[in-house]
Amino acid sequence: MRKFTLNKEQKDLTPTQQQVDRNRDFTRLHHEYERLTKRGKKPLYKDPKLFLLLFLLGIILLLVLLENS
């Protein structure tokens, strides 16, 4: 188990002017946040494994339905 220590020093936690200026452009900041948190999703036609799986499930479902008819 991790052990934590208490930091009893009273530091000034206000950001510097350089940090404020760097994050002032909200559109760039939001774009960087979205890029970090959202993963890229491949479309179905570009993911061959998922396409093959769905194709095989579709064929099996079609065969089962035609067998029961």
N, CA, C and O atoms as a Tripos MOL2 file, in Angstrom:
@<TRIPOS>MOLECULE
protein
  276   275    69     0     0
PROTEIN
NO_CHARGES

@<TRIPOS>ATOM
      1 N           0.8400   -1.1730    0.0000 N.3       1 MET1
      2 CA          0.0000    0.0000    0.0000 C.3       1 MET1
      3 C           0.8900    1.2430    0.0000 C.2       1 MET1
      4 O           1.9360    1.2680    0.6490 O.2       1 MET1
      5 N           0.4680    2.2660   -0.7280 N.am      2 ARG2
      6 CA          1.2550    3.4870   -0.8280 C.3       2 ARG2
      7 C           1.1630    4.2900    0.4530 C.2       2 ARG2
      8 O           0.1140    4.3380    1.0950 O.2       2 ARG2
      9 N           2.2460    4.9090    0.8140 N.am      3 LYS3
     10 CA          2.2530    5.7690    1.9860 C.3       3 LYS3
     11 C           2.3230    7.2160    1.5170 C.2       3 LYS3
     12 O           3.1160    7.5660    0.6420 O.2       3 LYS3
     13 N           1.5010    8.0230    2.1000 N.am      4 PHE4
     14 CA          1.4500    9.4310    1.7450 C.3       4 PHE4
     15 C           1.9800   10.2550    2.9080 C.2       4 PHE4
     16 O           1.8220    9.8810    4.0700 O.2       4 PHE4
     17 N           2.5950   11.3510    2.5930 N.am      5 THR5
     18 CA          3.0650   12.2610    3.6230 C.3       5 THR5
     19 C           2.3010   13.5610    3.5110 C.2       5 THR5
     20 O           1.9350   13.9820    2.4140 O.2       5 THR5
     21 N           2.0610   14.1920    4.6340 N.am      6 LEU6
     22 CA          1.3810   15.4680    4.6450 C.3       6 LEU6
     23 C           2.3720   16.5790    4.3760 C.2       6 LEU6
     24 O           3.4690   16.6030    4.9340 O.2       6 LEU6
     25 N           1.9800   17.4850    3.5280 N.am      7 ASN7
     26 CA          2.8100   18.6340    3.2300 C.3       7 ASN7
     27 C           2.3060   19.7860    4.0870 C.2       7 ASN7
     28 O           1.2460   20.3460    3.8100 O.2       7 ASN7
     29 N           3.0400   20.1370    5.1030 N.am      8 LYS8
     30 CA          2.5860   21.1590    6.0420 C.3       8 LYS8
     31 C           3.0960   22.5460    5.7030 C.2       8 LYS8
     32 O           2.8030   23.5080    6.4130 O.2       8 LYS8
     33 N           3.8540   22.6570    4.6320 N.am      9 GLU9
     34 CA          4.3440   23.9760    4.2190 C.3       9 GLU9
     35 C           3.2170   24.7350    3.5460 C.2       9 GLU9
     36 O           2.4650   24.1650    2.7560 O.2       9 GLU9
     37 N           3.1000   25.9800    3.8450 N.am     10 GLN10
     38 CA          2.0730   26.8230    3.2350 C.3      10 GLN10
     39 C           2.6800   27.5270    2.0220 C.2      10 GLN10
     40 O           3.3050   28.5800    2.1490 O.2      10 GLN10
     41 N           2.4870   26.9360    0.8570 N.am     11 LYS11
     42 CA          3.0310   27.5010   -0.3760 C.3      11 LYS11
     43 C           1.9810   28.3880   -1.0340 C.2      11 LYS11
     44 O           0.7780   28.1980   -0.8590 O.2      11 LYS11
     45 N           2.4610   29.3400   -1.7780 N.am     12 ASP12
     46 CA          1.5710   30.1930   -2.5580 C.3      12 ASP12
     47 C           1.1880   29.4290   -3.8230 C.2      12 ASP12
     48 O           2.0530   29.1260   -4.6440 O.2      12 ASP12
     49 N          -0.0900   29.1140   -3.9910 N.am     13 LEU13
     50 CA         -0.5440   28.2660   -5.1030 C.3      13 LEU13
     51 C          -1.1010   29.0600   -6.2810 C.2      13 LEU13
     52 O          -1.7080   28.4750   -7.1770 O.2      13 LEU13
     53 N          -0.9120   30.3630   -6.3010 N.am     14 THR14
     54 CA         -1.4140   31.1380   -7.4290 C.3      14 THR14
     55 C          -0.5100   30.9100   -8.6330 C.2      14 THR14
     56 O           0.7090   30.8280   -8.4830 O.2      14 THR14
     57 N          -1.0950   30.8070   -9.8280 N.am     15 PRO15
     58 CA         -0.2770   30.5580  -11.0210 C.3      15 PRO15
     59 C           0.5190   31.8090  -11.4010 C.2      15 PRO15
     60 O           0.1330   32.9320  -11.0790 O.2      15 PRO15
     61 N           1.6000   31.5930  -12.0680 N.am     16 THR16
     62 CA          2.4080   32.7090  -12.5480 C.3      16 THR16
     63 C           1.7330   33.3270  -13.7660 C.2      16 THR16
     64 O           0.8280   32.7400  -14.3590 O.2      16 THR16
     65 N           2.1880   34.5210  -14.1230 N.am     17 GLN17
     66 CA          1.6000   35.2020  -15.2790 C.3      17 GLN17
     67 C           1.8660   34.4160  -16.5640 C.2      17 GLN17
     68 O           1.0450   34.4440  -17.4800 O.2      17 GLN17
     69 N           2.9820   33.7260  -16.6440 N.am     18 GLN18
     70 CA          3.2930   32.9190  -17.8220 C.3      18 GLN18
     71 C           2.2950   31.7670  -17.9530 C.2      18 GLN18
     72 O           1.8540   31.4700  -19.0630 O.2      18 GLN18
     73 N           1.9340   31.1180  -16.8600 N.am     19 GLN19
     74 CA          0.9540   30.0310  -16.9030 C.3      19 GLN19
     75 C          -0.4280   30.5590  -17.2680 C.2      19 GLN19
     76 O          -1.1740   29.9010  -17.9920 O.2      19 GLN19
     77 N          -0.7680   31.7290  -16.7750 N.am     20 VAL20
     78 CA         -2.0660   32.3230  -17.1020 C.3      20 VAL20
     79 C          -2.1320   32.6480  -18.5850 C.2      20 VAL20
     80 O          -3.1340   32.3610  -19.2400 O.2      20 VAL20
     81 N          -1.0720   33.2440  -19.1190 N.am     21 ASP21
     82 CA         -1.0560   33.5940  -20.5440 C.3      21 ASP21
     83 C          -1.1000   32.3570  -21.4290 C.2      21 ASP21
     84 O          -1.7230   32.3700  -22.4910 O.2      21 ASP21
     85 N          -0.4400   31.2920  -20.9950 N.am     22 ARG22
     86 CA         -0.4160   30.0690  -21.7940 C.3      22 ARG22
     87 C          -1.8060   29.4530  -21.9100 C.2      22 ARG22
     88 O          -2.1440   28.8960  -22.9540 O.2      22 ARG22
     89 N          -2.6120   29.5440  -20.8630 N.am     23 ASN23
     90 CA         -3.9400   28.9250  -20.8800 C.3      23 ASN23
     91 C          -5.0520   29.9130  -21.1570 C.2      23 ASN23
     92 O          -6.2240   29.5780  -20.9880 O.2      23 ASN23
     93 N          -4.7230   31.1050  -21.5720 N.am     24 ARG24
     94 CA         -5.7410   32.1070  -21.8300 C.3      24 ARG24
     95 C          -6.5170   31.8100  -23.1190 C.2      24 ARG24
     96 O          -7.7030   32.1270  -23.2140 O.2      24 ARG24
     97 N          -5.8650   31.2140  -24.0920 N.am     25 ASP25
     98 CA         -6.5140   30.8710  -25.3580 C.3      25 ASP25
     99 C          -7.3610   29.6150  -25.1290 C.2      25 ASP25
    100 O          -6.8550   28.4930  -25.1640 O.2      25 ASP25
    101 N          -8.6620   29.8270  -24.8950 N.am     26 PHE26
    102 CA         -9.5240   28.7120  -24.5060 C.3      26 PHE26
    103 C          -9.7390   27.7200  -25.6370 C.2      26 PHE26
    104 O          -9.8550   26.5220  -25.3780 O.2      26 PHE26
    105 N          -9.7960   28.1700  -26.8640 N.am     27 THR27
    106 CA        -10.0360   27.2220  -27.9640 C.3      27 THR27
    107 C          -8.8700   26.2470  -28.1030 C.2      27 THR27
    108 O          -9.0820   25.0530  -28.3140 O.2      27 THR27
    109 N          -7.6510   26.7460  -27.9880 N.am     28 ARG28
    110 CA         -6.4830   25.8640  -28.0690 C.3      28 ARG28
    111 C          -6.4330   24.9280  -26.8670 C.2      28 ARG28
    112 O          -6.1220   23.7440  -27.0020 O.2      28 ARG28
    113 N          -6.7410   25.4670  -25.6900 N.am     29 LEU29
    114 CA         -6.7470   24.6550  -24.4850 C.3      29 LEU29
    115 C          -7.8050   23.5530  -24.5770 C.2      29 LEU29
    116 O          -7.5540   22.4070  -24.2040 O.2      29 LEU29
    117 N          -8.9880   23.9120  -25.0780 N.am     30 HIS30
    118 CA        -10.0620   22.9260  -25.2220 C.3      30 HIS30
    119 C          -9.7020   21.8730  -26.2610 C.2      30 HIS30
    120 O         -10.0090   20.6960  -26.0730 O.2      30 HIS30
    121 N          -9.0580   22.2720  -27.3510 N.am     31 HIS31
    122 CA         -8.6470   21.3230  -28.3850 C.3      31 HIS31
    123 C          -7.6190   20.3380  -27.8310 C.2      31 HIS31
    124 O          -7.6980   19.1400  -28.1000 O.2      31 HIS31
    125 N          -6.6580   20.8390  -27.0630 N.am     32 GLU32
    126 CA         -5.6650   19.9470  -26.4610 C.3      32 GLU32
    127 C          -6.3080   18.9870  -25.4690 C.2      32 GLU32
    128 O          -5.9310   17.8180  -25.3900 O.2      32 GLU32
    129 N          -7.2830   19.4900  -24.7130 N.am     33 TYR33
    130 CA         -7.9860   18.6340  -23.7580 C.3      33 TYR33
    131 C          -8.7600   17.5380  -24.4870 C.2      33 TYR33
    132 O          -8.7120   16.3730  -24.0910 O.2      33 TYR33
    133 N          -9.4650   17.9040  -25.5370 N.am     34 GLU34
    134 CA        -10.2300   16.9220  -26.3140 C.3      34 GLU34
    135 C          -9.3040   15.8840  -26.9330 C.2      34 GLU34
    136 O          -9.6330   14.6980  -26.9620 O.2      34 GLU34
    137 N          -8.1570   16.3180  -27.4250 N.am     35 ARG35
    138 CA         -7.2080   15.3930  -28.0420 C.3      35 ARG35
    139 C          -6.6540   14.4130  -27.0150 C.2      35 ARG35
    140 O          -6.4030   13.2530  -27.3430 O.2      35 ARG35
    141 N          -6.4610   14.8580  -25.7860 N.am     36 LEU36
    142 CA         -5.9380   13.9750  -24.7510 C.3      36 LEU36
    143 C          -6.9930   13.0180  -24.2160 C.2      36 LEU36
    144 O          -6.6820   11.8640  -23.9190 O.2      36 LEU36
    145 N          -8.2280   13.4740  -24.0870 N.am     37 THR37
    146 CA         -9.2370   12.6520  -23.4260 C.3      37 THR37
    147 C         -10.0480   11.7910  -24.3810 C.2      37 THR37
    148 O         -10.5150   10.7230  -23.9880 O.2      37 THR37
    149 N         -10.2250   12.2140  -25.5990 N.am     38 LYS38
    150 CA        -11.0360   11.4470  -26.5500 C.3      38 LYS38
    151 C         -10.1200   10.6060  -27.4120 C.2      38 LYS38
    152 O          -9.1110   11.0890  -27.9260 O.2      38 LYS38
    153 N         -10.4730    9.3740  -27.5610 N.am     39 ARG39
    154 CA         -9.6730    8.5310  -28.4360 C.3      39 ARG39
    155 C         -10.2910    8.5510  -29.8270 C.2      39 ARG39
    156 O         -11.5000    8.7290  -29.9790 O.2      39 ARG39
    157 N          -9.4760    8.3720  -30.8060 N.am     40 GLY40
    158 CA         -9.9690    8.3420  -32.1690 C.3      40 GLY40
    159 C         -10.7600    7.0780  -32.4290 C.2      40 GLY40
    160 O         -10.3350    5.9870  -32.0500 O.2      40 GLY40
    161 N         -11.8830    7.2140  -33.0600 N.am     41 LYS41
    162 CA        -12.7250    6.0530  -33.3510 C.3      41 LYS41
    163 C         -12.6690    5.7590  -34.8390 C.2      41 LYS41
    164 O         -12.9030    6.6320  -35.6750 O.2      41 LYS41
    165 N         -12.3550    4.5250  -35.1460 N.am     42 LYS42
    166 CA        -12.3040    4.1140  -36.5420 C.3      42 LYS42
    167 C         -13.7200    3.8610  -37.0420 C.2      42 LYS42
    168 O         -14.5420    3.3030  -36.3150 O.2      42 LYS42
    169 N         -14.0120    4.2630  -38.2670 N.am     43 PRO43
    170 CA        -15.2940    3.8850  -38.8520 C.3      43 PRO43
    171 C         -15.3310    2.3760  -39.1010 C.2      43 PRO43
    172 O         -14.2890    1.7220  -39.1660 O.2      43 PRO43
    173 N         -16.5220    1.8430  -39.2370 N.am     44 LEU44
    174 CA        -16.7020    0.4010  -39.3910 C.3      44 LEU44
    175 C         -15.9710   -0.1310  -40.6240 C.2      44 LEU44
    176 O         -15.4010   -1.2210  -40.5890 O.2      44 LEU44
    177 N         -15.9900    0.6330  -41.7020 N.am     45 TYR45
    178 CA        -15.3700    0.1310  -42.9290 C.3      45 TYR45
    179 C         -13.8380    0.1520  -42.8620 C.2      45 TYR45
    180 O         -13.1840   -0.4600  -43.7070 O.2      45 TYR45
    181 N         -13.2540    0.8400  -41.8760 N.am     46 LYS46
    182 CA        -11.7940    0.8540  -41.7470 C.3      46 LYS46
    183 C         -11.2850   -0.1000  -40.6750 C.2      46 LYS46
    184 O         -10.0750   -0.2430  -40.4990 O.2      46 LYS46
    185 N         -12.1900   -0.7510  -39.9580 N.am     47 ASP47
    186 CA        -11.7770   -1.7060  -38.9260 C.3      47 ASP47
    187 C         -12.0930   -3.1070  -39.4420 C.2      47 ASP47
    188 O         -13.2320   -3.5570  -39.3160 O.2      47 ASP47
    189 N         -11.1260   -3.8010  -40.0140 N.am     48 PRO48
    190 CA        -11.4100   -5.0730  -40.6790 C.3      48 PRO48
    191 C         -11.8560   -6.1750  -39.7240 C.2      48 PRO48
    192 O         -12.6680   -7.0160  -40.1080 O.2      48 PRO48
    193 N         -11.3560   -6.1970  -38.5050 N.am     49 LYS49
    194 CA        -11.7410   -7.2570  -37.5780 C.3      49 LYS49
    195 C         -13.2120   -7.1300  -37.1750 C.2      49 LYS49
    196 O         -13.9410   -8.1220  -37.1490 O.2      49 LYS49
    197 N         -13.6390   -5.9140  -36.8650 N.am     50 LEU50
    198 CA        -15.0300   -5.7080  -36.4770 C.3      50 LEU50
    199 C         -15.9570   -5.9560  -37.6640 C.2      50 LEU50
    200 O         -17.0320   -6.5330  -37.5000 O.2      50 LEU50
    201 N         -15.5530   -5.5290  -38.8460 N.am     51 PHE51
    202 CA        -16.3560   -5.7560  -40.0370 C.3      51 PHE51
    203 C         -16.5190   -7.2470  -40.3000 C.2      51 PHE51
    204 O         -17.6170   -7.7070  -40.6140 O.2      51 PHE51
    205 N         -15.4320   -8.0040  -40.1740 N.am     52 LEU52
    206 CA        -15.4920   -9.4450  -40.4010 C.3      52 LEU52
    207 C         -16.3860  -10.1190  -39.3610 C.2      52 LEU52
    208 O         -17.1660  -11.0090  -39.6990 O.2      52 LEU52
    209 N         -16.2780   -9.7060  -38.1120 N.am     53 LEU53
    210 CA        -17.1100  -10.2680  -37.0610 C.3      53 LEU53
    211 C         -18.5930  -10.0130  -37.3280 C.2      53 LEU53
    212 O         -19.4080  -10.9310  -37.2300 O.2      53 LEU53
    213 N         -18.9430   -8.7780  -37.6630 N.am     54 LEU54
    214 CA        -20.3490   -8.4650  -37.9480 C.3      54 LEU54
    215 C         -20.8390   -9.1870  -39.2000 C.2      54 LEU54
    216 O         -21.9910   -9.6170  -39.2590 O.2      54 LEU54
    217 N         -19.9750   -9.3190  -40.1920 N.am     55 PHE55
    218 CA        -20.3450  -10.0270  -41.4120 C.3      55 PHE55
    219 C         -20.6380  -11.5030  -41.1260 C.2      55 PHE55
    220 O         -21.6250  -12.0530  -41.6160 O.2      55 PHE55
    221 N         -19.7710  -12.1380  -40.3290 N.am     56 LEU56
    222 CA        -19.9930  -13.5490  -39.9830 C.3      56 LEU56
    223 C         -21.2470  -13.7250  -39.1260 C.2      56 LEU56
    224 O         -21.9990  -14.6800  -39.3240 O.2      56 LEU56
    225 N         -21.4780  -12.8220  -38.1850 N.am     57 LEU57
    226 CA        -22.7030  -12.8930  -37.3860 C.3      57 LEU57
    227 C         -23.9500  -12.7330  -38.2510 C.2      57 LEU57
    228 O         -24.9670  -13.3900  -38.0250 O.2      57 LEU57
    229 N         -23.8560  -11.8490  -39.2470 N.am     58 GLY58
    230 CA        -24.9770  -11.6630  -40.1640 C.3      58 GLY58
    231 C         -25.2560  -12.9050  -40.9870 C.2      58 GLY58
    232 O         -26.4150  -13.2730  -41.1740 O.2      58 GLY58
    233 N         -24.2190  -13.5550  -41.4800 N.am     59 ILE59
    234 CA        -24.3920  -14.7840  -42.2630 C.3      59 ILE59
    235 C         -24.9680  -15.8960  -41.3900 C.2      59 ILE59
    236 O         -25.8660  -16.6200  -41.8180 O.2      59 ILE59
    237 N         -24.4560  -16.0320  -40.1720 N.am     60 ILE60
    238 CA        -24.9760  -17.0670  -39.2640 C.3      60 ILE60
    239 C         -26.4340  -16.8070  -38.9440 C.2      60 ILE60
    240 O         -27.2380  -17.7390  -38.9230 O.2      60 ILE60
    241 N         -26.7860  -15.5590  -38.6950 N.am     61 LEU61
    242 CA        -28.1840  -15.2070  -38.4040 C.3      61 LEU61
    243 C         -29.0700  -15.5020  -39.6110 C.2      61 LEU61
    244 O         -30.1830  -16.0050  -39.4580 O.2      61 LEU61
    245 N         -28.5800  -15.1900  -40.8120 N.am     62 LEU62
    246 CA        -29.3390  -15.4560  -42.0260 C.3      62 LEU62
    247 C         -29.5400  -16.9660  -42.2090 C.2      62 LEU62
    248 O         -30.6380  -17.4020  -42.5520 O.2      62 LEU62
    249 N         -28.5050  -17.7550  -41.9860 N.am     63 LEU63
    250 CA        -28.6240  -19.2170  -42.1170 C.3      63 LEU63
    251 C         -29.6060  -19.7950  -41.1000 C.2      63 LEU63
    252 O         -30.3780  -20.6960  -41.4260 O.2      63 LEU63
    253 N         -29.5800  -19.2830  -39.8760 N.am     64 VAL64
    254 CA        -30.5040  -19.7750  -38.8490 C.3      64 VAL64
    255 C         -31.9390  -19.4280  -39.2080 C.2      64 VAL64
    256 O         -32.8390  -20.2510  -39.0480 O.2      64 VAL64
    257 N         -32.1540  -18.2100  -39.6950 N.am     65 LEU65
    258 CA        -33.5150  -17.8170  -40.0680 C.3      65 LEU65
    259 C         -34.0160  -18.5980  -41.2850 C.2      65 LEU65
    260 O         -35.1860  -18.9760  -41.3330 O.2      65 LEU65
    261 N         -33.1460  -18.8440  -42.2650 N.am     66 LEU66
    262 CA        -33.5730  -19.6170  -43.4380 C.3      66 LEU66
    263 C         -33.8010  -21.0910  -43.0990 C.2      66 LEU66
    264 O         -34.6270  -21.7470  -43.7340 O.2      66 LEU66
    265 N         -33.0900  -21.6080  -42.1210 N.am     67 GLU67
    266 CA        -33.2640  -23.0030  -41.7090 C.3      67 GLU67
    267 C         -34.6040  -23.2040  -41.0150 C.2      67 GLU67
    268 O         -35.2530  -24.2380  -41.1700 O.2      67 GLU67
    269 N         -35.0040  -22.1950  -40.2480 N.am     68 ASN68
    270 CA        -36.2670  -22.3140  -39.5120 C.3      68 ASN68
    271 C         -37.4770  -22.0860  -40.4060 C.2      68 ASN68
    272 O         -38.5770  -22.4900  -40.0300 O.2      68 ASN68
    273 N         -37.3320  -21.4740  -41.5440 N.am     69 SER69
    274 CA        -38.4770  -21.1710  -42.4080 C.3      69 SER69
    275 C         -39.0230  -22.3620  -43.1190 C.2      69 SER69
    276 O         -39.9860  -22.2420  -43.8760 O.2      69 SER69
@<TRIPOS>BOND
     1     1     2 1
     2     2     3 1
     3     3     4 2
     4     3     5 am
     5     5     6 1
     6     6     7 1
     7     7     8 2
     8     7     9 am
     9     9    10 1
    10    10    11 1
    11    11    12 2
    12    11    13 am
    13    13    14 1
    14    14    15 1
    15    15    16 2
    16    15    17 am
    17    17    18 1
    18    18    19 1
    19    19    20 2
    20    19    21 am
    21    21    22 1
    22    22    23 1
    23    23    24 2
    24    23    25 am
    25    25    26 1
    26    26    27 1
    27    27    28 2
    28    27    29 am
    29    29    30 1
    30    30    31 1
    31    31    32 2
    32    31    33 am
    33    33    34 1
    34    34    35 1
    35    35    36 2
    36    35    37 am
    37    37    38 1
    38    38    39 1
    39    39    40 2
    40    39    41 am
    41    41    42 1
    42    42    43 1
    43    43    44 2
    44    43    45 am
    45    45    46 1
    46    46    47 1
    47    47    48 2
    48    47    49 am
    49    49    50 1
    50    50    51 1
    51    51    52 2
    52    51    53 am
    53    53    54 1
    54    54    55 1
    55    55    56 2
    56    55    57 am
    57    57    58 1
    58    58    59 1
    59    59    60 2
    60    59    61 am
    61    61    62 1
    62    62    63 1
    63    63    64 2
    64    63    65 am
    65    65    66 1
    66    66    67 1
    67    67    68 2
    68    67    69 am
    69    69    70 1
    70    70    71 1
    71    71    72 2
    72    71    73 am
    73    73    74 1
    74    74    75 1
    75    75    76 2
    76    75    77 am
    77    77    78 1
    78    78    79 1
    79    79    80 2
    80    79    81 am
    81    81    82 1
    82    82    83 1
    83    83    84 2
    84    83    85 am
    85    85    86 1
    86    86    87 1
    87    87    88 2
    88    87    89 am
    89    89    90 1
    90    90    91 1
    91    91    92 2
    92    91    93 am
    93    93    94 1
    94    94    95 1
    95    95    96 2
    96    95    97 am
    97    97    98 1
    98    98    99 1
    99    99   100 2
   100    99   101 am
   101   101   102 1
   102   102   103 1
   103   103   104 2
   104   103   105 am
   105   105   106 1
   106   106   107 1
   107   107   108 2
   108   107   109 am
   109   109   110 1
   110   110   111 1
   111   111   112 2
   112   111   113 am
   113   113   114 1
   114   114   115 1
   115   115   116 2
   116   115   117 am
   117   117   118 1
   118   118   119 1
   119   119   120 2
   120   119   121 am
   121   121   122 1
   122   122   123 1
   123   123   124 2
   124   123   125 am
   125   125   126 1
   126   126   127 1
   127   127   128 2
   128   127   129 am
   129   129   130 1
   130   130   131 1
   131   131   132 2
   132   131   133 am
   133   133   134 1
   134   134   135 1
   135   135   136 2
   136   135   137 am
   137   137   138 1
   138   138   139 1
   139   139   140 2
   140   139   141 am
   141   141   142 1
   142   142   143 1
   143   143   144 2
   144   143   145 am
   145   145   146 1
   146   146   147 1
   147   147   148 2
   148   147   149 am
   149   149   150 1
   150   150   151 1
   151   151   152 2
   152   151   153 am
   153   153   154 1
   154   154   155 1
   155   155   156 2
   156   155   157 am
   157   157   158 1
   158   158   159 1
   159   159   160 2
   160   159   161 am
   161   161   162 1
   162   162   163 1
   163   163   164 2
   164   163   165 am
   165   165   166 1
   166   166   167 1
   167   167   168 2
   168   167   169 am
   169   169   170 1
   170   170   171 1
   171   171   172 2
   172   171   173 am
   173   173   174 1
   174   174   175 1
   175   175   176 2
   176   175   177 am
   177   177   178 1
   178   178   179 1
   179   179   180 2
   180   179   181 am
   181   181   182 1
   182   182   183 1
   183   183   184 2
   184   183   185 am
   185   185   186 1
   186   186   187 1
   187   187   188 2
   188   187   189 am
   189   189   190 1
   190   190   191 1
   191   191   192 2
   192   191   193 am
   193   193   194 1
   194   194   195 1
   195   195   196 2
   196   195   197 am
   197   197   198 1
   198   198   199 1
   199   199   200 2
   200   199   201 am
   201   201   202 1
   202   202   203 1
   203   203   204 2
   204   203   205 am
   205   205   206 1
   206   206   207 1
   207   207   208 2
   208   207   209 am
   209   209   210 1
   210   210   211 1
   211   211   212 2
   212   211   213 am
   213   213   214 1
   214   214   215 1
   215   215   216 2
   216   215   217 am
   217   217   218 1
   218   218   219 1
   219   219   220 2
   220   219   221 am
   221   221   222 1
   222   222   223 1
   223   223   224 2
   224   223   225 am
   225   225   226 1
   226   226   227 1
   227   227   228 2
   228   227   229 am
   229   229   230 1
   230   230   231 1
   231   231   232 2
   232   231   233 am
   233   233   234 1
   234   234   235 1
   235   235   236 2
   236   235   237 am
   237   237   238 1
   238   238   239 1
   239   239   240 2
   240   239   241 am
   241   241   242 1
   242   242   243 1
   243   243   244 2
   244   243   245 am
   245   245   246 1
   246   246   247 1
   247   247   248 2
   248   247   249 am
   249   249   250 1
   250   250   251 1
   251   251   252 2
   252   251   253 am
   253   253   254 1
   254   254   255 1
   255   255   256 2
   256   255   257 am
   257   257   258 1
   258   258   259 1
   259   259   260 2
   260   259   261 am
   261   261   262 1
   262   262   263 1
   263   263   264 2
   264   263   265 am
   265   265   266 1
   266   266   267 1
   267   267   268 2
   268   267   269 am
   269   269   270 1
   270   270   271 1
   271   271   272 2
   272   271   273 am
   273   273   274 1
   274   274   275 1
   275   275   276 2
@<TRIPOS>SUBSTRUCTURE
     1 MET1         2 RESIDUE 1 A MET
     2 ARG2         6 RESIDUE 1 A ARG
     3 LYS3        10 RESIDUE 1 A LYS
     4 PHE4        14 RESIDUE 1 A PHE
     5 THR5        18 RESIDUE 1 A THR
     6 LEU6        22 RESIDUE 1 A LEU
     7 ASN7        26 RESIDUE 1 A ASN
     8 LYS8        30 RESIDUE 1 A LYS
     9 GLU9        34 RESIDUE 1 A GLU
    10 GLN10       38 RESIDUE 1 A GLN
    11 LYS11       42 RESIDUE 1 A LYS
    12 ASP12       46 RESIDUE 1 A ASP
    13 LEU13       50 RESIDUE 1 A LEU
    14 THR14       54 RESIDUE 1 A THR
    15 PRO15       58 RESIDUE 1 A PRO
    16 THR16       62 RESIDUE 1 A THR
    17 GLN17       66 RESIDUE 1 A GLN
    18 GLN18       70 RESIDUE 1 A GLN
    19 GLN19       74 RESIDUE 1 A GLN
    20 VAL20       78 RESIDUE 1 A VAL
    21 ASP21       82 RESIDUE 1 A ASP
    22 ARG22       86 RESIDUE 1 A ARG
    23 ASN23       90 RESIDUE 1 A ASN
    24 ARG24       94 RESIDUE 1 A ARG
    25 ASP25       98 RESIDUE 1 A ASP
    26 PHE26      102 RESIDUE 1 A PHE
    27 THR27      106 RESIDUE 1 A THR
    28 ARG28      110 RESIDUE 1 A ARG
    29 LEU29      114 RESIDUE 1 A LEU
    30 HIS30      118 RESIDUE 1 A HIS
    31 HIS31      122 RESIDUE 1 A HIS
    32 GLU32      126 RESIDUE 1 A GLU
    33 TYR33      130 RESIDUE 1 A TYR
    34 GLU34      134 RESIDUE 1 A GLU
    35 ARG35      138 RESIDUE 1 A ARG
    36 LEU36      142 RESIDUE 1 A LEU
    37 THR37      146 RESIDUE 1 A THR
    38 LYS38      150 RESIDUE 1 A LYS
    39 ARG39      154 RESIDUE 1 A ARG
    40 GLY40      158 RESIDUE 1 A GLY
    41 LYS41      162 RESIDUE 1 A LYS
    42 LYS42      166 RESIDUE 1 A LYS
    43 PRO43      170 RESIDUE 1 A PRO
    44 LEU44      174 RESIDUE 1 A LEU
    45 TYR45      178 RESIDUE 1 A TYR
    46 LYS46      182 RESIDUE 1 A LYS
    47 ASP47      186 RESIDUE 1 A ASP
    48 PRO48      190 RESIDUE 1 A PRO
    49 LYS49      194 RESIDUE 1 A LYS
    50 LEU50      198 RESIDUE 1 A LEU
    51 PHE51      202 RESIDUE 1 A PHE
    52 LEU52      206 RESIDUE 1 A LEU
    53 LEU53      210 RESIDUE 1 A LEU
    54 LEU54      214 RESIDUE 1 A LEU
    55 PHE55      218 RESIDUE 1 A PHE
    56 LEU56      222 RESIDUE 1 A LEU
    57 LEU57      226 RESIDUE 1 A LEU
    58 GLY58      230 RESIDUE 1 A GLY
    59 ILE59      234 RESIDUE 1 A ILE
    60 ILE60      238 RESIDUE 1 A ILE
    61 LEU61      242 RESIDUE 1 A LEU
    62 LEU62      246 RESIDUE 1 A LEU
    63 LEU63      250 RESIDUE 1 A LEU
    64 VAL64      254 RESIDUE 1 A VAL
    65 LEU65      258 RESIDUE 1 A LEU
    66 LEU66      262 RESIDUE 1 A LEU
    67 GLU67      266 RESIDUE 1 A GLU
    68 ASN68      270 RESIDUE 1 A ASN
    69 SER69      274 RESIDUE 1 A SER
